[in-house]
Amino acid sequence: MRMYDIITKKRDGLALSEAEIRYFITEYTNGNIPDYQASALLMAIYFNDMTDEERGLITMAMTESGDMIDLSAIEGIKVDKHSTGGVGDTTTLILAPLVASLGVPVAKMSGRGLGHTGGTIDKLEAIPGFHVEITTEEFINLVNKNKAAVVGQTGNLTPADKKLYSLRDVTATVNSIPLIASSIMSKKIASGADAIVLDVKVGSGAFMEELEDARELARAMVSIGRHVDRQTMAVISDMNQPLGKAIGNALEVKEAIDTLKGHGPEDLTELCLTLGSQMVVLSGKSGSIDEAKSLLKEQLTNGKALEQFKTFITAQGGDASVVDEPNKLPTAQHQIELPAQADGIVAQFDCNSVGAAAAMLGAGRTTKDSVIDLAVGIVLNKKIGDHVHEGESLATIHTNHADITQVKEKLYNSIHIQDEEVKLPTLIYDTITNS
């Protein structure tokens, strides 16, 4: 088999066979195919797309290129959740205990963040003592015992995807639906999930800024799930403003605790109930979305979700007293208000710029080796549609630096205020299922 022939076939718009796809993934991962030939194939895929079958085949080839986590020893259907990323996305911290409180096993493999704020692991490590350095055996035992655990990603998970993504990043082939979808799904499948719920973000703070592009990506991933025998659902949710109010690691943990107590931000709570109800249905614990949502609401009301969070924290070495005493979480030296410069109505956020402002404070990484300040970040006091008076606080900036002139300037340029009433953004645009 020759790489030249595979490139030619895809260049001409033909579908590749399983043998051809596996040859490419295996040989490129092993260093036997040069970057220039791999780049040519990626560009051919970018322009000519892939069939549903091809997308499933390349996903499984990438999945099997490295370690595959065997979670068969965990009782029940393991349901994973994946978000395509956004600003203030705290859903995993809430969903893991909330869904687990209904007896659904949540075996979560997460990574550290690179960008606006930390990843799920960084946020959890804002809890004193919490650690994710546990063996696979310990991980499985914790899920069987407590229904929820989080472990760091293995170093050899989907090496083909890591290598291909680095190449896509420098060859202008990142924005390819089949390549994005197979990249995401390969990691989820390699992590051992039986079923997958996807939160596909759309808007100014999302990878997909247009709704139809987000729909196409969601449909692609759900279709891949179907082709590789994984029950998969997707929600398309808004990221034209930060989710919830908190942006920053310890601040997001506090917001997660508030939400599990039943008085978190309305948008964050609703999205968690929507995603969680899909997880519960896919696990077989409920026969309908409406019933599952009612069950989850009850767990928030009766305190069982909060107790599950405490159990989850304690089991991984953390100090669960932070749930009742959140002041034990890392706290910034300064809390500085950002006063509105005029009367009006909050009309728009440049969501990515708000996230960048949080990163400037130290809440996120610019490189993999950057050290995160877990205490810092931004808490929004106003969201789209809220009235504001001149001098009233738009946001509270939590910082360990007294001079934050540039951060303030970036936030002022990111939050747009107008005189006219504005239409409130839609939180959930669509739900894609594999039925």
C-alpha positions as CSV (number, residue, x, y, z in Angstrom):
1,M,0.0,0.0,0.0
2,R,1.3,3.4,-0.9
3,M,0.5,6.7,0.7
4,Y,0.6,8.4,-2.7
5,D,-2.3,6.3,-3.8
6,I,-4.3,7.1,-0.7
7,I,-3.7,10.8,-1.2
8,T,-4.8,10.6,-4.8
9,K,-8.0,8.7,-4.0
10,K,-9.1,11.3,-1.4
11,R,-8.0,14.2,-3.7
12,D,-10.4,12.8,-6.3
13,G,-13.3,12.7,-3.7
14,L,-13.4,9.0,-3.2
15,A,-14.0,7.2,0.0
16,L,-11.1,5.5,1.7
17,S,-11.3,1.8,2.8
18,E,-10.7,0.6,6.4
19,A,-7.4,-0.8,5.3
20,E,-6.2,2.5,3.8
21,I,-7.3,4.5,6.9
22,R,-5.7,2.1,9.3
23,Y,-2.5,2.1,7.2
24,F,-2.3,5.9,7.3
25,I,-3.0,6.2,11.0
26,T,-0.7,3.4,12.1
27,E,2.2,4.3,9.8
28,Y,2.0,8.1,10.5
29,T,1.9,7.5,14.3
30,N,4.9,5.2,14.0
31,G,6.9,7.9,12.1
32,N,6.9,6.0,8.7
33,I,4.9,8.6,6.8
34,P,6.4,12.1,6.4
35,D,4.5,15.2,7.5
36,Y,4.3,16.5,3.9
37,Q,2.3,13.4,2.8
38,A,0.1,13.5,5.9
39,S,-0.5,17.2,5.3
40,A,-1.6,16.5,1.7
41,L,-4.1,13.9,2.9
42,L,-5.4,16.2,5.6
43,M,-6.0,19.0,3.1
44,A,-7.7,16.5,0.7
45,I,-10.0,15.6,3.6
46,Y,-10.6,19.3,4.4
47,F,-11.8,20.0,0.9
48,N,-13.6,16.7,0.1
49,D,-15.0,15.6,3.5
50,M,-15.4,12.0,4.6
51,T,-18.4,9.7,4.6
52,D,-20.1,8.7,7.9
53,E,-18.4,5.3,7.5
54,E,-14.9,6.9,7.0
55,R,-15.4,9.1,10.0
56,G,-16.2,6.1,12.2
57,L,-13.2,4.2,10.8
58,I,-10.7,7.0,11.4
59,T,-12.1,7.6,14.9
60,M,-11.5,3.9,15.8
61,A,-8.1,3.8,14.2
62,M,-7.0,6.8,16.3
63,T,-8.7,5.3,19.4
64,E,-6.7,2.1,19.0
65,S,-3.4,3.9,18.3
66,G,-2.5,4.0,22.0
67,D,-3.9,3.0,25.5
68,M,-7.5,2.1,25.8
69,I,-8.9,2.3,29.3
70,D,-10.9,-0.9,30.2
71,L,-13.7,0.1,32.6
72,S,-15.7,-3.1,32.2
73,A,-15.1,-3.8,35.9
74,I,-17.3,-0.9,36.8
75,E,-20.9,-1.9,37.3
76,G,-23.5,-0.3,35.1
77,I,-23.4,1.9,32.0
78,K,-20.5,4.4,32.1
79,V,-21.7,7.7,30.7
80,D,-19.1,10.4,29.8
81,K,-19.8,14.1,29.1
82,H,-17.6,16.3,26.9
83,S,-17.8,20.0,26.2
84,T,-16.2,21.6,23.2
85,G,-15.0,24.4,25.5
86,G,-16.0,27.8,26.6
87,V,-15.7,30.5,29.3
88,G,-16.9,29.7,32.8
89,D,-17.8,26.1,31.9
90,T,-18.2,24.6,35.3
91,T,-20.6,21.8,34.3
92,T,-18.4,18.8,35.1
93,L,-17.9,19.8,38.7
94,I,-21.7,19.8,39.1
95,L,-22.7,16.9,36.8
96,A,-20.3,14.3,38.3
97,P,-21.9,14.4,41.8
98,L,-25.4,15.2,40.6
99,V,-25.7,12.3,38.2
100,A,-23.8,10.0,40.5
101,S,-26.3,10.7,43.3
102,L,-28.9,8.8,41.2
103,G,-26.6,5.7,41.0
104,V,-25.2,6.4,37.6
105,P,-21.4,5.6,37.4
106,V,-19.4,8.7,36.4
107,A,-15.9,7.6,35.6
108,K,-14.3,10.9,34.4
109,M,-10.9,11.2,32.8
110,S,-9.9,14.8,32.5
111,G,-7.0,17.0,31.6
112,R,-5.5,20.3,32.7
113,G,-6.5,23.5,30.9
114,L,-4.7,25.5,28.3
115,G,-6.3,28.9,27.7
116,H,-8.8,31.0,29.7
117,T,-8.9,29.0,32.9
118,G,-7.7,25.6,34.1
119,G,-9.2,22.3,33.2
120,T,-11.4,20.2,35.4
121,I,-8.4,18.8,37.2
122,D,-7.0,22.3,37.9
123,K,-10.4,23.4,39.3
124,L,-10.7,20.3,41.6
125,E,-7.1,20.8,42.8
126,A,-8.2,24.2,44.2
127,I,-9.8,22.0,46.9
128,P,-7.1,21.5,49.6
129,G,-5.7,17.9,49.4
130,F,-7.7,16.8,46.4
131,H,-5.6,14.6,44.0
132,V,-6.1,12.7,40.8
133,E,-2.9,10.7,40.8
134,I,-4.6,7.4,41.4
135,T,-4.1,4.0,39.7
136,T,-6.7,2.6,37.3
137,E,-7.5,0.0,39.9
138,E,-8.1,2.6,42.5
139,F,-10.2,4.6,40.0
140,I,-12.4,1.7,39.2
141,N,-12.8,0.8,42.9
142,L,-13.8,4.4,43.7
143,V,-16.4,4.5,41.0
144,N,-17.9,1.2,42.1
145,K,-18.0,2.4,45.7
146,N,-19.0,6.0,45.3
147,K,-20.3,6.2,41.7
148,A,-18.0,9.0,40.8
149,A,-14.2,9.6,40.5
150,V,-11.9,11.8,38.4
151,V,-8.4,10.7,37.2
152,G,-5.8,12.5,35.1
153,Q,-5.4,11.5,31.4
154,T,-2.9,8.8,30.6
155,G,0.1,10.0,28.7
156,N,-0.4,7.5,25.8
157,L,-4.1,8.2,25.1
158,T,-4.7,8.5,21.3
159,P,-1.1,9.4,20.3
160,A,-2.3,9.5,16.6
161,D,-4.7,12.3,17.5
162,K,-2.0,14.3,19.3
163,K,0.3,14.0,16.4
164,L,-2.3,14.8,13.8
165,Y,-3.6,17.8,15.8
166,S,-0.2,19.3,15.9
167,L,0.1,19.0,12.2
168,R,-3.4,20.3,11.6
169,D,-2.6,23.3,13.7
170,V,0.2,24.4,11.3
171,T,-1.4,23.4,8.0
172,A,-4.7,25.3,8.2
173,T,-6.7,22.1,8.5
174,V,-8.1,22.5,12.1
175,N,-11.5,23.6,10.9
176,S,-12.5,20.3,9.3
177,I,-15.7,18.7,10.7
178,P,-14.6,15.1,10.2
179,L,-11.2,15.8,11.7
180,I,-12.6,17.7,14.7
181,A,-15.3,15.1,15.3
182,S,-12.9,12.1,15.1
183,S,-10.4,13.9,17.4
184,I,-13.0,14.4,20.1
185,M,-14.7,11.1,19.8
186,S,-11.5,9.1,19.7
187,K,-10.5,10.4,23.1
188,K,-13.9,9.7,24.6
189,I,-14.0,6.2,23.3
190,A,-10.4,5.5,24.4
191,S,-11.4,6.7,27.9
192,G,-13.7,3.7,28.3
193,A,-17.1,5.4,27.9
194,D,-20.2,3.2,27.1
195,A,-22.3,6.3,26.2
196,I,-21.4,9.9,25.5
197,V,-23.2,13.2,26.0
198,L,-21.7,16.1,24.1
199,D,-22.1,19.8,24.9
200,V,-21.3,21.6,21.7
201,K,-20.9,25.3,22.3
202,V,-21.8,28.0,19.8
203,G,-21.1,31.8,19.9
204,S,-18.4,34.4,20.4
205,G,-16.7,32.3,23.1
206,A,-16.9,29.0,21.2
207,F,-14.8,27.2,18.6
208,M,-17.9,27.2,16.4
209,E,-19.3,30.7,16.2
210,E,-22.1,29.9,13.8
211,L,-25.1,27.8,14.7
212,E,-25.2,25.7,11.5
213,D,-21.5,24.8,12.0
214,A,-22.2,23.7,15.5
215,R,-25.1,21.6,14.3
216,E,-22.9,20.0,11.7
217,L,-20.3,19.1,14.3
218,A,-22.8,17.8,16.7
219,R,-24.4,15.6,14.0
220,A,-21.0,14.3,12.9
221,M,-20.1,13.2,16.5
222,V,-23.4,11.6,17.1
223,S,-23.1,9.8,13.8
224,I,-19.6,8.6,14.7
225,G,-21.0,7.3,18.1
226,R,-23.6,5.3,16.2
227,H,-21.1,3.8,13.8
228,V,-18.8,2.7,16.7
229,D,-21.7,1.3,18.9
230,R,-21.7,4.1,21.5
231,Q,-25.0,5.6,22.5
232,T,-24.4,9.4,21.9
233,M,-26.4,12.5,22.4
234,A,-25.5,16.2,21.8
235,V,-26.8,19.5,23.1
236,I,-26.0,22.7,21.3
237,S,-25.6,25.5,23.9
238,D,-24.9,29.2,23.9
239,M,-21.5,30.7,24.5
240,N,-22.1,34.3,23.5
241,Q,-21.6,35.1,27.2
242,P,-19.8,33.3,29.9
243,L,-21.7,30.4,31.5
244,G,-22.8,31.2,35.0
245,K,-21.0,34.1,36.7
246,A,-17.6,32.8,37.8
247,I,-14.5,32.6,35.6
248,G,-11.5,31.2,37.5
249,N,-10.6,28.0,39.3
250,A,-11.5,28.4,43.0
251,L,-14.3,30.8,42.0
252,E,-15.8,28.1,39.8
253,V,-15.6,25.6,42.6
254,K,-17.6,28.0,44.8
255,E,-20.1,28.4,42.0
256,A,-20.4,24.6,41.6
257,I,-21.1,24.3,45.4
258,D,-23.8,27.0,45.2
259,T,-25.4,25.2,42.3
260,L,-25.4,21.9,44.1
261,K,-27.0,23.7,47.0
262,G,-29.8,24.7,44.6
263,H,-29.1,28.4,44.3
264,G,-26.6,28.6,41.5
265,P,-26.9,30.8,38.4
266,E,-30.0,30.0,36.3
267,D,-28.2,29.3,33.1
268,L,-25.6,27.0,34.6
269,T,-28.3,25.1,36.6
270,E,-30.5,24.6,33.5
271,L,-27.6,23.4,31.3
272,C,-26.5,20.9,33.9
273,L,-30.1,19.6,34.3
274,T,-30.3,19.3,30.5
275,L,-27.0,17.5,30.1
276,G,-27.5,15.4,33.3
277,S,-30.9,14.2,32.1
278,Q,-29.4,12.9,28.9
279,M,-26.7,11.1,31.0
280,V,-29.3,9.5,33.2
281,V,-31.4,8.4,30.2
282,L,-28.4,6.9,28.4
283,S,-27.5,5.0,31.6
284,G,-30.9,3.3,31.6
285,K,-31.8,4.8,35.0
286,S,-34.8,6.7,33.4
287,G,-37.0,6.2,30.4
288,S,-37.5,9.8,29.5
289,I,-35.7,13.2,29.6
290,D,-38.5,14.8,31.5
291,E,-38.5,12.1,34.2
292,A,-34.7,12.3,34.4
293,K,-34.7,16.0,34.8
294,S,-37.3,15.8,37.6
295,L,-35.2,13.2,39.4
296,L,-32.1,15.5,39.2
297,K,-34.0,18.5,40.4
298,E,-35.1,16.5,43.5
299,Q,-31.4,15.6,44.2
300,L,-30.6,19.3,44.3
301,T,-33.5,20.0,46.5
302,N,-33.1,17.2,49.0
303,G,-29.3,17.7,49.4
304,K,-28.3,14.3,48.1
305,A,-26.3,15.8,45.2
306,L,-24.3,18.0,47.7
307,E,-23.6,15.0,50.0
308,Q,-22.4,13.1,46.9
309,F,-20.0,15.9,46.2
310,K,-18.6,15.7,49.8
311,T,-18.1,12.0,49.4
312,F,-16.4,12.4,46.1
313,I,-14.0,15.0,47.5
314,T,-13.1,13.0,50.6
315,A,-12.5,9.8,48.6
316,Q,-9.8,11.6,46.6
317,G,-8.1,13.1,49.6
318,G,-9.8,16.5,49.5
319,D,-11.1,18.6,52.4
320,A,-14.9,18.3,52.1
321,S,-15.4,21.0,54.7
322,V,-15.0,23.5,51.8
323,V,-18.5,22.7,50.8
324,D,-19.8,24.3,54.0
325,E,-16.9,26.7,54.4
326,P,-15.9,27.9,50.9
327,N,-13.6,30.5,52.5
328,K,-11.1,27.6,52.8
329,L,-10.6,27.6,49.1
330,P,-7.8,29.8,47.7
331,T,-8.7,33.5,48.0
332,A,-7.2,36.4,46.1
333,Q,-5.7,39.3,48.0
334,H,-7.8,41.9,46.3
335,Q,-11.4,42.1,45.1
336,I,-11.7,45.1,42.8
337,E,-15.0,46.2,41.3
338,L,-15.4,47.2,37.7
339,P,-17.9,50.1,37.7
340,A,-20.1,50.7,34.7
341,Q,-19.2,53.9,32.8
342,A,-22.7,54.7,31.8
343,D,-26.4,53.8,32.4
344,G,-27.9,51.2,30.0
345,I,-28.5,47.5,29.4
346,V,-25.8,44.9,29.0
347,A,-26.2,43.9,25.3
348,Q,-23.2,41.9,24.3
349,F,-20.0,40.2,25.6
350,D,-16.9,39.5,23.6
351,C,-16.7,36.2,25.4
352,N,-13.2,35.2,24.4
353,S,-11.9,38.6,25.5
354,V,-13.5,38.1,28.9
355,G,-11.7,34.8,29.2
356,A,-8.5,36.4,28.1
357,A,-8.8,38.9,30.9
358,A,-9.1,36.1,33.4
359,A,-6.0,34.5,31.9
360,M,-4.2,37.8,32.3
361,L,-4.9,37.6,36.0
362,G,-3.2,34.2,36.1
363,A,-6.4,32.0,36.0
364,G,-5.2,30.2,32.8
365,R,-2.1,28.9,31.1
366,T,-0.4,30.4,28.0
367,T,1.8,27.3,27.7
368,K,1.6,23.8,29.2
369,D,4.3,24.7,31.7
370,S,2.6,27.9,33.0
371,V,1.7,27.9,36.7
372,I,-2.0,28.8,37.4
373,D,-3.1,31.0,40.2
374,L,-6.0,29.1,41.5
375,A,-7.4,32.0,43.5
376,V,-7.8,34.6,40.8
377,G,-10.5,35.3,38.3
378,I,-13.7,37.3,37.5
379,V,-17.2,37.1,38.9
380,L,-19.8,38.8,36.6
381,N,-22.4,40.9,38.4
382,K,-24.4,41.6,35.2
383,K,-25.3,39.4,32.3
384,I,-27.0,40.1,28.9
385,G,-30.3,41.9,29.4
386,D,-29.5,43.3,32.8
387,H,-30.0,47.0,33.5
388,V,-27.0,48.8,34.9
389,H,-26.4,52.3,36.3
390,E,-23.3,54.3,36.0
391,G,-20.9,53.4,38.8
392,E,-22.7,50.1,39.5
393,S,-20.4,47.0,39.4
394,L,-20.3,45.1,36.2
395,A,-17.9,42.5,37.6
396,T,-15.7,41.8,40.6
397,I,-12.1,41.1,39.7
398,H,-10.3,38.7,42.1
399,T,-6.5,39.4,41.8
400,N,-3.2,39.1,43.6
401,H,-1.9,42.2,41.8
402,A,-3.0,45.7,42.8
403,D,-2.4,47.2,39.3
404,I,-4.9,45.6,36.9
405,T,-5.3,48.5,34.5
406,Q,-4.9,46.4,31.4
407,V,-7.4,43.8,32.7
408,K,-10.0,46.5,33.3
409,E,-9.4,48.0,29.9
410,K,-9.9,44.6,28.3
411,L,-13.1,44.0,30.2
412,Y,-14.5,47.4,29.3
413,N,-13.8,46.6,25.7
414,S,-15.5,43.2,26.1
415,I,-18.8,44.3,27.7
416,H,-21.1,46.3,25.5
417,I,-23.9,48.5,27.0
418,Q,-26.7,50.2,25.0
419,D,-29.8,52.1,25.7
420,E,-32.3,49.9,23.9
421,E,-33.8,46.6,25.3
422,V,-32.0,43.5,24.0
423,K,-33.2,40.0,23.2
424,L,-32.0,37.5,25.8
425,P,-29.8,34.8,24.3
426,T,-31.1,31.3,23.8
427,L,-29.4,28.9,26.2
428,I,-30.1,25.6,24.4
429,Y,-30.5,25.8,20.6
430,D,-30.9,22.1,19.8
431,T,-30.6,18.5,20.9
432,I,-29.2,15.9,18.5
433,T,-29.8,12.2,19.2
434,N,-28.8,9.1,17.4
435,S,-32.4,7.8,17.1
